[in-house]
Amino acid sequence: MDKNNIDLQRLIEKVTKNTNANYKSVVQGTYAPRGSDEWLMSKMVKKVTQENYIDWLNVMLHGKYNQKKKARQYAKLLLGIE
């Protein structure tokens, strides 16, 4: 009886883990890690006005290395990370 409970518990845990949308996105490689450029872009679009976001995004996509670095720092400051 005890062994059946353990097996049932493991089955429930596996099903729960494998049906979790966040877990699936990490396994499939579609998850943008916190602090990555993709993650910052998705958060900044909600944080600033559309005009400011477009300006910031242009720097992130087309700016020089130092400009991109400053844009990342600005985004992290606004989002309260690091």
N, C-alpha and C positions, 0 to 999 in steps of 0.2 A: 504493500500500500504506500509506504513512504517513497519507494523508488518511482512509482507512478506519479506522485505529486511533484517530485523533482523533475522528471521528464516533461510533465505538463508545464511546469514553471519555465523551463528552458525553452520549450516550444513557444510559449507566450512571449517571452523576452525576444526571441529571434524574429517573430512575426512583427512585434512592435517596432523593433529597431529597423528592420528592412522595409517597413511601410512608412517610416518617418521621412517626410519630404526633405528636410535638411540633411539627413544622413544620405539619402539617395543622390542629392546634388553633389555632395562631397565625393562620393564613390565614383560618380560619372565625370567628375572634373569640371562641373559647371558652376561650382561655388567660388565666388570671389572672396579670398581671405580678407579679413579686417585689415584696413590700412593699405590695401592694394589700390592701384589707380582706378580699376573698375569699380571697386567698392566706394572709393571717394566720390567718383562721378555719380553713382546712384544716390548717394546721400546728399551731395551738394545741390542736386537738382531740387530737392525738397527744402533745403535750408536757405537759399538765397533767391533773390528775384530772378526772373528769366533773363533780363538784360545782363545782370552780373554773372549769371551762370554761363551765358554764351561767351562773355569776355574771358572768364576763368577757363572754360573748356578750350577755347582757341589757344590760350597759352599752354595748356596741358598737351594739346595735340600738335601744335606747330612751333612752340617756343624753343629756345635754346636750353641747354642743360640747367644753367643757373636759374633761368626763369621758371622752368618746370619745378625745380627744387623749392623755390619760394612759393609757388602755387600750391604744392603739396603741404608745405608748412602752414600756409594760410588756411587750407581746408582742414587740416588736423586741429588747428587752433579753434576754428569755428565749431567743429564737431566734438571738441573736448576729448581728443585722444592723444596719447603720448605727451 
